[in-house]
Amino acid sequence: MLRRCISSGDYTEPVRALIFIAALFATQALAQQWPQKPVRLVVPFPPGGVTDSIARITVDWLAPRLGQPVIAENKPGASGAIAAEFVARSAPDGYTLFMAASPQLAVVPHVQKVAYDPIKDFAPVSIVGASAFGLGVNDRLPPKSLAEFVDYVKARPGQLNFASPGSGTVGHLTMALFLARAGLKMEAVLYKGGGPAMLDVLSG
């Protein structure tokens, strides 16, 4: 039975995903054609980050094709677990979708206690986006290249911070891996998502 929808990764075949949803509802012999009312897409991070941006593009694409409003609703916190738990507890009627990034399903349940089962509580629908990672610093800092950044941090072990979109998120784990491989030590400052983290980096 279709319970909820999860989306992450590379933007491909959204039409196929919609057909898959309709077919599932048809097999459950629902009295009305889906959707008959607005659809909610729950985003596990605040506005301004990558997942939120992909969600905004997705709802704009979906709404005219479904013939109903599709509303992006941000529910940040606990590295996305708050949003995941909200969706897991929602009615399994296809009107609450989850714009999940991979950590909410593959990482977070293993590093913190959550009130959802990433396998049993969600039904995958489509991969809708992918993103690359970049390393950036406030322009008031001296480093202007990766080599200069490594030397700068290495000379100040434990004295510098990096902005993390949340414990267990891909951004956090990627930075931790980079620091480990480069032999560097920095302290993580945890945010509810990439948007607020980026704003603080830019503002210094």
C-alpha positions in Angstrom: 0.0 0.0 0.0 1.3 3.5 -0.8 1.9 5.3 2.4 4.1 8.3 1.6 6.4 9.5 -1.2 10.1 10.1 -1.0 12.2 12.0 -3.5 15.9 12.7 -3.8 18.8 12.4 -6.2 18.8 13.1 -10.0 15.9 14.9 -11.7 14.4 12.2 -14.0 11.1 10.8 -15.2 8.6 12.8 -13.0 5.7 11.7 -15.3 6.5 8.1 -14.7 6.3 8.8 -10.9 2.8 10.3 -11.3 1.6 7.4 -13.3 2.9 5.1 -10.6 0.9 7.0 -7.9 -2.3 6.9 -9.9 -1.9 3.1 -10.6 -1.5 2.4 -6.9 -4.5 4.4 -6.0 -6.6 2.7 -8.6 -5.7 -0.8 -7.2 -7.0 0.4 -3.9 -10.3 1.1 -5.5 -10.5 4.7 -4.3 -13.9 6.3 -5.1 -12.4 9.5 -6.5 -9.6 10.2 -9.0 -6.5 11.5 -7.3 -5.9 14.3 -6.6 -9.1 16.0 -5.6 -7.5 18.6 -3.3 -4.2 20.4 -2.9 -1.1 18.2 -2.3 1.5 19.0 0.3 5.2 18.5 -0.2 7.0 18.4 3.1 10.6 19.7 3.0 12.9 18.7 5.9 15.1 21.9 5.8 14.5 25.6 6.0 14.1 27.8 2.9 17.2 28.7 0.9 19.0 25.4 0.9 19.4 22.9 -2.0 16.6 20.5 -0.9 14.2 23.5 -0.6 15.2 24.8 -4.0 14.6 21.5 -5.6 11.3 21.3 -3.8 10.2 24.7 -5.2 11.1 23.6 -8.7 9.2 20.3 -8.2 6.0 21.9 -7.0 6.0 24.4 -9.9 6.4 21.4 -12.3 3.8 19.2 -10.6 0.9 21.7 -10.0 -0.2 22.3 -13.6 0.2 18.6 -14.4 -1.9 17.5 -11.5 -4.5 20.2 -11.9 -4.3 21.0 -8.1 -2.0 23.2 -6.1 1.1 21.6 -4.7 2.4 23.4 -1.7 6.0 23.1 -0.3 5.9 23.2 3.5 9.2 23.5 5.4 9.5 21.5 8.6 13.2 21.8 9.6 14.9 20.3 12.6 16.8 17.3 13.9 18.6 16.8 10.6 15.3 16.2 8.8 13.8 13.8 11.3 11.0 16.1 12.4 9.7 16.3 8.8 10.1 12.6 8.3 8.2 11.8 11.5 5.5 14.2 10.5 5.0 12.5 7.1 5.2 9.0 8.6 2.3 9.9 10.9 0.2 11.5 8.2 -2.8 9.8 6.5 -1.6 7.4 3.8 -3.8 9.1 1.2 -1.2 10.5 -1.2 -1.8 14.1 -0.2 1.3 14.4 1.9 4.6 13.8 0.0 8.1 13.9 1.4 11.0 15.7 -0.3 13.6 13.5 1.4 17.3 13.8 1.0 19.3 10.6 1.5 20.3 11.3 5.1 16.7 11.1 6.5 16.5 7.6 5.2 20.0 6.2 5.2 21.9 8.0 7.9 19.8 9.8 10.5 17.9 6.7 11.8 21.3 5.1 12.6 22.8 8.1 14.5 19.8 9.3 16.5 16.5 8.0 17.8 13.7 8.5 15.4 10.0 7.7 15.5 9.8 6.4 11.9 10.9 3.4 9.9 12.7 4.5 6.8 11.7 1.3 4.9 8.2 0.5 6.2 6.8 4.1 6.5 7.6 5.4 3.0 7.0 4.4 -0.6 9.5 5.7 -3.1 8.1 7.6 -6.1 10.8 9.3 -8.1 14.3 10.7 -8.0 14.0 14.4 -8.7 17.3 16.1 -8.2 21.0 15.9 -7.5 23.5 18.4 -6.2 27.3 18.8 -6.1 29.3 20.0 -3.2 31.7 23.0 -3.0 33.9 24.4 -0.3 33.6 28.1 0.4 34.8 30.6 3.0 33.9 34.2 3.9 35.9 36.5 1.6 37.4 38.2 4.5 39.5 35.1 5.3 43.0 34.9 3.7 42.7 31.6 1.9 42.0 31.9 -1.9 42.6 28.3 -2.9 42.1 24.9 -1.5 45.8 24.5 -0.8 45.8 27.8 1.1 42.7 26.8 3.0 44.3 23.5 4.1 47.5 25.3 5.2 45.4 28.0 7.1 43.4 25.4 9.0 46.3 23.2 9.7 48.1 26.1 11.4 45.0 26.6 13.6 43.9 23.2 14.8 40.5 23.3 16.5 40.3 27.1 16.3 38.1 27.4 13.3 34.5 26.4 12.7 32.5 25.1 9.8 28.8 25.6 9.2 27.0 22.2 9.0 23.4 21.8 7.7 22.8 19.3 10.5 24.4 16.3 12.2 24.2 13.3 9.9 23.4 15.3 6.8 25.4 14.7 3.6 27.0 18.2 3.9 28.2 17.4 7.5 29.5 14.0 6.6 31.3 15.3 3.4 33.1 17.9 5.4 34.0 15.4 8.2 35.5 13.1 5.5 37.4 16.0 3.9 38.9 17.0 7.3 39.8 13.5 8.1 41.6 12.9 4.8 43.4 16.3 5.0 44.4 15.8 8.6 42.6 18.9 9.7 40.6 19.7 12.9 37.6 22.1 12.8 34.5 22.4 15.0 31.1 21.9 13.5 28.4 24.6 14.1 25.1 22.8 13.5 22.2 24.5 11.7 18.7 23.4 10.8 19.7 23.4 7.1 22.0 24.7 4.4 20.2 28.0 3.9 20.8 29.5 7.4 24.3 28.0 7.4 25.2 29.7 4.1 23.8 33.1 5.3 26.0 33.0 8.4 29.1 32.1 6.4 28.5 35.0 4.0 27.9 37.4 6.8 31.0 36.3 8.7 
